[in-house]
């Protein structure tokens, strides 16, 4: 009080300015003059001399006290008006993994076990008018207008809030509207304008952070116990907090006790099926939520939209169960329903007709089955095949006979075979029989019409489908060789024209036609397999042969290749010739000497002994090489020095020959005939010898006329480990090979020393096994000798 008197003394010094300020501005000014050194008496004297009334002093003192309390966090600022609760947070709620809602589950039981549906109340909605305040609730009071003031305080355990300069105000048990009236009346003692007929100062009371309550959840829940919840919490949120209803719990018999009395009974089906949440009431401190065991559960399966278990009340008939299941599906048999009921000693089956669905009462454990309609038709006839509108039709007043059905299908098509149509009919045992009918006579009235029966099926054959696919084959030197559909009166010229005409390589001197031998009445084998006709063409027309010849189905027309037609064949010559490059062979058997002559002859630097030919394999040669390699692999590596994997598989090979003999004796054995794609290479002098394979240091050594194979191998460090000395061989530049130590060495050649094959060594066990076998054989021999 002393500090207040000291601070308010400054009011008398600036009275004129204060008269125009609001209460909040006056408080700020008092704070600024609080260090002026005036005593309490001086402050009071100054205030009185300036005309400040006692009411104003009390109001200012209350506001000043509240502003001091604000320093400890009691001012209601916009930032801290978000409502909070001390109740159990979401991380403390028991969440049970929700079982899949399938046919074996109880309808609605997973409602309180889902992570996506917690029923947690929103704390930031307007306060319900019927919400009753209690200890722990926070009250926020806002005053504005001529005076501004903010106040917030929690209700104490004895039910009061304490307003500075006013005293305690009891709010426990009041709703927010009643509390607002009581708080307005209390503040009117300080702010008299609040009670005026036309006030200029206004007040609003709202609920801040809400209290938490303790609720007991008992009975058939997953985790019964006492839970701390928000004071806004409802029955559903409480059940969710307890992990939901267990396997024997009832969804339709949930009771809320308050003060020992039942105040509400909750039926979850009201919420699930009708959206009625009136049973989901707000709980209060000390309430007891109890889930009773179920009394009646019925299993509904079959042709309903939600086949599963349902909990029923005593007064709910079969029709209610069907409604709970979403009603029948579109393919359900609705005339009656089958039911299996458990008796005292055995099961009993019931058939419930639709007329008593609304009165037939079910019992706990009943198994109800809604059947589907039969998958067959009661009035269907069908027509297929060569008619314009094939399909299923209704057997009714418009379709009674076979003629009616054909007419409804808009009649047969042009290719229909009318003399023998097939009518498939059902026997009494549902097997099928077929009747052959002359539809042509039936339609023109020369044969009586046939009455149709349920499930009759009429098939009208197609003439074209009964015939083989007729075609003619065109092959040989034409642009589009292929099979072509047979057309009556087609000539050879017509077919060739359809095939795009003749190629440049085609022979007009001979066109062959082969024809099948057909004799369906023959009873013995014929040695003649086909007929062959030959023709000569000129400008696309037959000039030699039957000019009126027409083709028949399955004829094969072959246009031969002209023997006088040849495409250019090229070879290439590279290296030491005057005019290297590509040359076209002039003759079929043009030889090496001729092409070298056309290339201007050899240069002075040509090394004749190294000349070689590289030739492309023909398909037959390549296939033969592949077969040889496969045979080599199957036999294993053997003692050959060259690995199979290292062989040249590129589809080309080299031909070794003696160019000197070819040039000195044109047309002789060494003067080889060239083929298309051959590559003739004439190298220059290469004065080194290469040593490779099983030697210590493979390298190349300068050629010396005085050195033999052994000398060159010594220059490569000698033989290496696993070297097959007696299998060494020489590969010359022209592709020839010579084996043995006495082979002559020429410039540019390569000496290759093969490796010995690797041998698999026997381990200790194998050695012992062989030794034991030998000993056993020896003992056997000795026994025989004796």
MARTORMAR-56311 format. One line per 3 residues: their letters; for each residue x, y, z of C-alpha. Coordinates in steps of 0.001 Angstrom, whole numbers, plus 500000, padded with zeros to 6 digits. Layout:
<rs>
a	X/Y/Z | ...
</rs>
This chain:
<rs>
xxx	500000/500000/500000 | 502879/502301/500743 | 504238/501821/497248
xxx	500853/502597/495697 | 500579/505893/497616 | 504069/506828/496577
xxx	503373/506179/492912 | 499961/507893/492736 | 501428/511185/494055
xxx	502604/511973/490547 | 498996/512175/489405 | 498537/515623/491057
xxx	501540/517101/489236 | 500122/516378/485771 | 496389/516573/486574
xxx	495381/518267/483319 | 497049/515574/481198 | 495678/512769/483384
xxx	492116/513943/482929 | 492374/513028/479239 | 494063/509649/479709
xxx	492576/506190/480069 | 493074/504146/483233 | 495827/502142/481605
xxx	497708/505268/480557 | 497409/506654/484115 | 498956/503472/485482
xxx	501903/503804/483114 | 502418/507398/484223 | 502286/506373/487891
xxx	504982/503820/487222 | 507164/506512/485679 | 506791/508809/488762
xxx	507191/506016/491274 | 510759/507107/491973 | 509913/510768/492581
xxx	510418/510458/496353 | 506910/511651/497359 | 505418/510105/500443
xxx	502067/508329/500511 | 500403/511282/502232 | 501770/513687/499644
xxx	500441/511520/496825 | 496973/511331/498358 | 496925/515079/498984
xxx	497916/515840/495421 | 495292/513455/494025 | 492525/515004/496124
xxx	493526/518554/495166 | 493281/517634/491480 | 489715/516292/491802
xxx	490411/512553/491616 | 487484/510691/493190 | 487721/507786/495595
xxx	486144/505484/492973 | 488885/506381/490489 | 491566/505768/493109
xxx	490209/502297/493921 | 489941/501397/490254 | 493470/502617/489536
xxx	494802/500742/492558 | 493129/497485/491332 | 494563/497909/487874
xxx	497980/498693/489258 | 497944/495576/491433 | 496932/493507/488435
xxx	499772/495008/486378 | 502219/493961/489085 | 500846/490430/488964
xxx	501375/490468/485198 | 505117/490352/485716 | 504594/486803/487058
xxx	502590/485714/483941 | 498948/486552/484734 | 498202/489019/481899
xxx	495902/487579/479242 | 497827/488291/476023 | 496657/487096/472597
xxx	499656/484758/472380 | 498731/482730/475470 | 495004/482439/474876
xxx	495303/479045/473123 | 493438/476643/475335 | 495360/473785/476901
xxx	494504/470937/479214 | 496493/469040/481798 | 494793/465824/480726
xxx	496563/462761/479418 | 498318/463537/476117 | 497910/461522/472923
xxx	501195/459726/473522 | 499800/458283/476767 | 496620/456923/475200
xxx	496538/453143/474682 | 496296/452469/470929 | 495600/448870/469968
xxx	496270/447720/466408 | 492843/447674/464774 | 491836/444231/463431
xxx	490724/444047/459842 | 486962/444600/459500 | 486182/441309/457759
xxx	483353/438734/457792 | 484627/437235/461048 | 484704/440549/462922
xxx	482046/442191/465056 | 480563/445232/463392 | 481792/448410/465083
xxx	484330/446831/467446 | 487302/448405/465659 | 485858/451914/466080
xxx	487883/452620/469223 | 491054/450834/468018 | 491869/453023/465025
xxx	494731/455504/465020 | 492773/457688/462615 | 489725/458207/464845
xxx	490504/459254/468436 | 487352/461242/469380 | 489729/463665/471125
xxx	487836/466908/471893 | 488990/470130/470281 | 490124/472617/472943
xxx	489927/475703/470736 | 486212/475763/470006 | 483859/478240/471719
xxx	483010/477148/475250 | 479707/475224/475358 | 477061/477211/477221
xxx	476241/474249/479438 | 479871/473689/480442 | 480106/473838/484268
xxx	483185/475498/485698 | 485261/473763/488310 | 488560/473865/490151
xxx	491450/474148/487706 | 489546/475974/484938 | 491117/479257/483940
xxx	488964/482412/483663 | 489930/485246/481307 | 488345/488701/481857
xxx	488732/491439/479215 | 487652/495050/479946 | 487787/497722/477238
xxx	486274/501070/476344 | 486892/503987/478665 | 488981/501663/480779
xxx	491179/498755/479706 | 492021/495809/481854 | 492943/492146/481359
xxx	492741/489481/484010 | 493178/485685/484062 | 493195/483272/486960
xxx	492512/479590/487641 | 489627/478620/489882 | 491023/477491/493225
xxx	490218/474098/494801 | 487580/475839/496937 | 485832/477103/493778
xxx	486880/480786/493892 | 488867/483278/491887 | 490401/486232/493710
xxx	489985/489645/492077 | 492322/492358/493440 | 490484/495032/495523
xxx	487302/493018/495173 | 488012/489709/496843 | 486939/486121/496162
xxx	484225/485297/493656 | 482752/481786/493832 | 482346/480203/490376
xxx	482384/476449/490985 | 479438/474677/489332 | 478349/477698/487272
xxx	478169/477624/483506 | 480081/480273/481573 | 476991/482488/481176
xxx	476245/482491/484902 | 479902/483116/485697 | 479991/486082/483271
xxx	477052/487699/485053 | 478631/487237/488461 | 482009/488611/487369
xxx	480368/491654/485721 | 478552/492390/488971 | 481837/492137/490937
xxx	483769/494455/488605 | 480931/496987/488659 | 482131/498005/492105
xxx	485255/499462/490485 | 483937/500214/486984 | 480580/501793/487691
xxx	480128/502428/483977 | 479648/498673/483479 | 476229/498882/485124
xxx	475108/502006/483268 | 472181/501968/480860 | 474478/503040/477986
xxx	477897/501846/479112 | 481116/502994/477530 | 483153/500379/479315
xxx	482643/496744/478351 | 483524/493395/479880 | 483804/489859/478485
xxx	484445/486625/480386 | 485777/483524/478592 | 487332/480199/479454
xxx	491097/479837/479128 | 492978/476641/479848 | 490613/473984/481040
xxx	490932/471640/483934 | 491564/467906/483727 | 489293/465314/485214
xxx	489711/461752/486373 | 487341/459176/484940 | 487058/455485/485802
xxx	486632/453142/482837 | 485585/449646/483840 | 484091/446471/482431
xxx	484910/444903/479079 | 487583/447285/477772 | 491134/446463/476774
xxx	492752/448251/479716 | 490294/449194/482461 | 491444/451772/484996
xxx	491427/455432/486018 | 492305/457916/483275 | 493075/461629/483425
xxx	491227/463319/480580 | 490276/466761/479374 | 487161/468189/481004
xxx	485744/468318/477452 | 486259/464542/477030 | 483288/462409/476015
xxx	482376/458744/476437 | 483865/457769/473065 | 487195/459433/473830
xxx	487308/457667/477166 | 486761/454307/475466 | 489476/455110/472945
xxx	491855/456018/475775 | 491236/452592/477348 | 492201/450793/474117
xxx	488665/450118/472937 | 486158/447406/473739 | 487471/443860/474150
xxx	486176/440700/472478 | 483270/440091/474835 | 482357/443734/475419
xxx	479057/445178/474310 | 478851/448043/471854 | 475223/448636/472720
xxx	475179/448529/476510 | 477601/451205/477787 | 476545/452958/481007
xxx	477797/456223/482531 | 477497/456514/486347 | 477681/459815/488201
xxx	477295/459933/491946 | 476317/456272/491990 | 473466/456726/489514
xxx	473156/455934/485808 | 472977/459238/483953 | 473408/457956/480364
xxx	473311/454751/478333 | 475317/454781/475116 | 474621/452662/471994
xxx	477521/452831/469517 | 475266/451560/466687 | 473243/454793/466972
xxx	476397/456678/466013 | 477629/454223/463355 | 474355/453652/461549
xxx	472391/456870/462096 | 475039/459461/462988 | 473339/460032/466341
xxx	475988/460995/468934 | 473577/462047/471657 | 474874/459211/473811
xxx	478435/460541/473543 | 478032/462900/476518 | 480704/465093/478123
xxx	482125/463443/481218 | 482708/465027/484619 | 485112/464494/487479
xxx	484637/461065/489056 | 482319/459669/486357 | 482351/455894/485821
xxx	482076/454465/482298 | 481174/450779/482363 | 481041/448432/479337
xxx	478814/445417/479913 | 479366/441978/478312 | 477389/441410/475126
xxx	474118/439477/475358 | 473324/438594/471764 | 475605/438320/468751
xxx	474488/436960/465393 | 476626/436025/462386 | 475239/437113/459006
xxx	476956/435843/455842 | 476185/435515/452151 | 474541/438011/449807
xxx	474529/441092/452056 | 476718/444179/451767 | 478478/443834/455137
xxx	478684/440139/456063 | 479987/439939/459655 | 478950/439522/463298
xxx	476345/441934/464690 | 475210/442666/468219 | 471453/442820/468636
xxx	469131/443968/471368 | 466324/441754/472630 | 463599/443548/470671
xxx	465379/443663/467295 | 464109/441170/464644 | 465785/439647/461587
xxx	464846/442626/459390 | 466851/444946/461664 | 469883/442668/461292
xxx	469597/442890/457503 | 469436/446685/457706 | 472531/446742/459933
xxx	474347/444741/457218 | 473575/447400/454603 | 470698/445327/453163
xxx	470864/442652/450464 | 473238/442733/447512 | 471795/442897/444006
xxx	472211/439140/443431 | 470589/438062/446723 | 467750/435548/446924
xxx	465280/437545/449024 | 462391/435107/449287 | 463749/433392/452364
xxx	466833/433141/454558 | 468430/430061/456101 | 469404/430004/459784
xxx	471429/427577/461899 | 470773/427671/465639 | 472616/425940/468461
xxx	470311/423797/470580 | 471017/422108/473890 | 472547/419032/472275
xxx	472675/419638/468541 | 472180/422150/465769 | 468875/423019/464180
xxx	468153/424584/460776 | 465377/427076/460053 | 464038/428569/456838
xxx	462645/432058/457444 | 460272/433378/454814 | 460408/437072/453875
xxx	456906/437668/455280 | 458149/437218/458864 | 461517/439018/458599
xxx	460097/441870/460680 | 458895/439604/463506 | 461338/436724/463680
xxx	463571/437132/466746 | 467151/435856/466717 | 469184/434261/469491
xxx	472799/434566/470552 | 475105/432564/468265 | 472650/432242/465362
xxx	474251/431741/461953 | 472207/433505/459269 | 472886/432861/455580
xxx	471509/434985/452737 | 471706/432929/449531 | 472302/434185/445999
xxx	469941/433744/443093 | 470634/430811/440753 | 473106/431413/437958
xxx	470752/430287/435221 | 467980/431827/433131 | 464261/431196/433202
xxx	463380/432627/429773 | 466524/432764/427652 | 466997/431552/424083
xxx	470042/432391/421997 | 471195/432457/418397 | 474771/432512/417110
xxx	476699/432177/413876 | 475825/433742/410559 | 472975/436057/411515
xxx	473033/439843/411679 | 472162/440158/415409 | 473497/437127/417290
xxx	472956/437021/421058 | 470536/436158/423857 | 466819/436883/423526
xxx	463812/436663/425857 | 461418/433786/425370 | 458178/435786/425510
xxx	455115/436643/423476 | 457212/438114/420631 | 459548/435111/420345
xxx	457840/431740/420562 | 459158/429823/417521 | 462399/429286/415644
xxx	461286/431601/412873 | 460516/434328/415423 | 464040/434065/416796
xxx	465716/434277/413369 | 463512/437237/412441 | 464391/438997/415722
xxx	468077/438518/414856 | 467341/440323/411530 | 467788/437181/409475
xxx	470734/435132/408185 | 473749/436697/406488 | 474686/436069/402852
xxx	477309/433429/403713 | 474985/431458/406016 | 474608/427722/405368
xxx	470815/427382/405751 | 470365/423764/404729 | 471827/422450/407979
xxx	471550/424591/411097 | 471930/423131/414589 | 469430/423497/417438
xxx	470803/422601/420882 | 468133/421721/423483 | 468185/420751/427144
xxx	466859/417411/428316 | 465005/417001/431593 | 468277/415965/433303
xxx	469968/419138/431936 | 472053/417183/429409 | 472106/418553/425858
xxx	470886/417085/422598 | 471235/418538/419097 | 468792/418606/416181
xxx	469702/419311/412534 | 467228/421617/410784 | 466814/422821/407189
xxx	466311/426497/407977 | 465873/427443/404335 | 462720/425347/404048
xxx	461505/426489/407442 | 461786/430157/406458 | 460059/429758/403084
xxx	457209/427822/404686 | 457809/424405/403116 | 458630/422982/406524
xxx	456636/423618/409740 | 457957/426034/412328 | 459371/424742/415638
xxx	458301/425963/419072 | 461164/427107/421283 | 461873/426025/424866
xxx	463897/427593/427652 | 467682/427642/426988 | 467380/426616/423308
xxx	470472/427605/421300 | 470411/427943/417510 | 473683/427882/415532
xxx	473768/428989/411868 | 477007/427790/410147 | 479090/429900/407765
xxx	479849/428472/404328 | 483278/430068/404187 | 484302/428672/407562
xxx	483574/425163/406369 | 486066/425513/403510 | 489843/425385/403811
xxx	491655/428690/403568 | 492433/428978/399866 | 495693/430593/398836
xxx	498355/430661/396114 | 502097/430838/396774 | 504365/433183/394816
xxx	508121/432589/395235 | 511405/433374/393570 | 512572/436549/391884
xxx	509609/438824/392630 | 509435/441878/394855 | 506922/440480/397398
xxx	507075/436679/397560 | 504262/435460/399824 | 501020/433516/400096
xxx	498109/435315/398445 | 494361/434604/398807 | 492967/432524/395977
xxx	490704/434341/393539 | 488823/432622/390763 | 490154/433118/387201
xxx	493505/434493/388463 | 496325/434172/385886 | 500092/433984/386397
xxx	500402/437576/385194 | 497776/438701/387760 | 499625/437010/390609
xxx	503021/438463/389597 | 501449/441902/389394 | 499999/441434/392915
xxx	503473/440431/394112 | 504955/443742/392979 | 506311/442579/389657
xxx	509547/440854/388655 | 512973/441658/390036 | 515842/442633/387761
xxx	517328/439190/388331 | 514173/437306/387244 | 514236/434972/384276
xxx	511443/435541/381783 | 512439/432416/379954 | 511078/430093/382641
xxx	508312/430383/385188 | 507218/427128/386887 | 503817/426328/388408
xxx	503438/423250/390626 | 499951/421913/391418 | 498659/419479/394025
xxx	497331/416113/393060 | 493786/415819/394423 | 491686/412717/394044
xxx	489337/412315/397034 | 487942/409061/395594 | 491303/407355/395268
xxx	491821/404130/397224 | 495511/403538/396464 | 498762/405456/396609
xxx	499943/407355/393525 | 503566/407729/392486 | 502853/411163/391003
xxx	503139/413813/393714 | 502421/416991/391752 | 501907/418500/388320
xxx	504438/421027/386999 | 503786/423561/384237 | 506478/425806/382683
xxx	505915/429097/380914 | 507889/431798/379109 | 506989/435439/379710
xxx	507498/438521/377586 | 506587/441903/378991 | 504513/440184/381651
xxx	502471/437984/379285 | 502762/434264/378486 | 504334/433707/375070
xxx	505199/430014/375507 | 502582/427799/377188 | 498825/427762/377660
xxx	497854/431410/377398 | 494464/430675/378999 | 496066/428957/381992
xxx	494423/429974/385305 | 495643/429277/388773 | 493985/426958/391268
xxx	494057/426859/395072 | 497441/425934/396536 | 499367/426400/393269
xxx	503011/427402/393762 | 504370/429873/391210 | 508172/430100/391098
xxx	509958/432768/389048 | 513475/431489/388385 | 516682/433516/388607
xxx	518227/434302/385252 | 521438/432298/384714 | 522843/435280/382853
xxx	522419/437651/385787 | 525408/438352/388045 | 526008/441060/390601
xxx	529451/442647/390903 | 531881/440887/393234 | 534684/442924/394778
xxx	538029/442093/396343 | 540582/444419/397929 | 544339/444553/397660
xxx	546458/446395/400227 | 550070/446986/400984 | 552992/447088/398588
xxx	551231/447520/395216 | 551135/450596/393040 | 547345/451069/393041
xxx	545854/449461/396104 | 542148/449450/396830 | 538933/447691/395778
xxx	538718/445797/392483 | 535723/444183/390830 | 536317/440660/389611
xxx	536063/440529/385842 | 535725/436771/385536 | 534263/434064/387727
xxx	537689/432534/388226 | 539924/435585/388230 | 543194/434833/390043
xxx	545736/436627/392241 | 548193/437307/389417 | 545474/439027/387340
xxx	544360/441366/390150 | 547990/442281/391064 | 548626/443061/387415
xxx	545533/445324/387332 | 546862/447008/390502 | 550059/448053/388709
xxx	552267/445292/390109 | 554369/445151/393279 | 556532/447939/394665
xxx	560239/447516/395275 | 559602/447271/399052 | 557209/444340/398813
xxx	558017/441286/400944 | 556637/438554/398705 | 556983/435751/401232
xxx	554647/437572/403643 | 551686/437935/401244 | 548432/436528/402620
xxx	544714/436360/401837 | 541973/436988/404423 | 538697/435304/403419
xxx	535173/435560/404871 | 533679/432233/405905 | 530610/431006/404121
xxx	527648/430056/406366 | 528533/426376/405872 | 532163/426961/406843
xxx	531168/428933/409937 | 528751/426190/411040 | 531444/423564/410529
xxx	533894/425595/412642 | 531328/425890/415452 | 530735/422130/415394
xxx	534490/421490/415570 | 534883/423835/418538 | 531984/422126/420337
xxx	533593/418737/419790 | 536896/420083/421120 | 535237/421436/424256
xxx	533420/418142/424844 | 536685/416232/424675 | 538385/418612/427108
xxx	541564/420607/426704 | 543627/417505/425971 | 547232/417998/425006
xxx	546643/420791/422475 | 548766/423829/423162 | 546220/426431/422055
xxx	543251/427211/424339 | 539900/426849/422601 | 538860/430235/423930
xxx	541820/431899/422170 | 540819/430776/418679 | 539623/433341/416155
xxx	535813/433208/416075 | 535325/436346/413979 | 534074/434508/410890
xxx	537198/435104/408757 | 540321/433005/408181 | 543734/433406/406511
xxx	544969/431486/403483 | 548686/430776/403230 | 550188/430691/399706
xxx	553422/431356/397823 | 553072/434665/395948 | 556371/434198/394126
xxx	555107/430955/392536 | 551719/432541/391777 | 553390/435403/389850
xxx	555945/433182/388107 | 553315/430622/387079 | 549971/432394/386409
xxx	547089/429960/386546 | 549127/427456/388533 | 548269/425889/391921
xxx	549574/428839/393964 | 547791/431371/391782 | 544569/431062/393765
xxx	541084/431928/392461 | 539726/434928/394377 | 536262/435100/395882
xxx	534001/438039/396693 | 535165/439803/399871 | 538754/438481/399753
xxx	541395/440835/401119 | 544884/440407/399601 | 547646/441909/401767
xxx	551238/442311/400556 | 553377/443561/403451 | 556718/445286/403460
xxx	559867/443811/404983 | 559534/443003/408738 | 563055/442208/409987
xxx	562137/440840/413432 | 561107/437448/414828 | 558545/437227/417623
xxx	558799/434588/420373 | 555723/433847/422506 | 554087/431139/424576
xxx	555868/429074/427262 | 559133/431038/427338 | 560626/433000/430203
xxx	560332/436426/428555 | 558196/436623/425382 | 559616/439296/423090
xxx	560726/440103/419534 | 564327/439645/418280 | 566030/440980/415163
xxx	566149/438413/412362 | 569502/436737/411745 | 570158/434241/409000
xxx	572594/432379/411240 | 570097/431732/414098 | 567769/428730/414393
xxx	564672/428199/416561 | 566688/427211/419628 | 568772/430402/419380
xxx	565692/432608/419267 | 564133/430828/422263 | 567350/431410/424204
xxx	566994/435105/423397 | 563578/434958/425108 | 565117/433558/428318
xxx	564750/429902/427405 | 561844/427547/427918 | 559422/428367/430682
xxx	557615/426198/433208 | 555376/423559/431596 | 556817/424253/428107
xxx	556246/421528/425490 | 559610/421787/423764 | 558944/419188/421087
xxx	555688/420902/420083 | 557120/424368/419285 | 556014/425718/415898
xxx	556500/428699/413577 | 553748/430862/412057 | 554904/432708/408920
xxx	553629/436064/407697 | 551695/434440/404821 | 549709/432304/407288
xxx	551556/429014/406840 | 552728/427015/409857 | 555726/424758/410383
xxx	556254/422458/413418 | 559438/421276/415034 | 562858/422611/416059
xxx	564178/422271/412492 | 561637/424685/411037 | 563225/427445/409037
xxx	563069/430947/410419 | 562067/433848/408170 | 561701/437595/408791
xxx	558364/438555/410344 | 557508/435049/411588 | 556423/434101/415119
xxx	557780/431191/417198 | 555172/429763/419569 | 556032/427347/422398
xxx	552905/425563/423687 | 552164/424870/427366 | 551726/421441/428848
xxx	548136/420905/430070 | 547509/421326/433776 | 546996/418072/435633
xxx	544703/417713/438638 | 546760/416576/441625 | 545308/413939/443918
xxx	544791/414890/447518 | 545722/412660/450467 | 542298/410996/450598
xxx	542417/410113/446905 | 545931/408693/447252 | 544830/406540/450180
xxx	541789/405397/448219 | 543882/404353/445203 | 546392/402582/447486
xxx	543616/400672/449224 | 542124/399649/445886 | 545479/398400/444621
xxx	546043/396425/447832 | 542599/394853/447547 | 543192/393861/443920
xxx	546579/392379/444829 | 545039/390321/447631 | 542332/389078/445271
xxx	544919/388012/442676 | 546937/386144/445300 | 543821/384330/446481
xxx	543032/383266/442911 | 546592/382028/442287 | 546564/379925/445429
</rs>
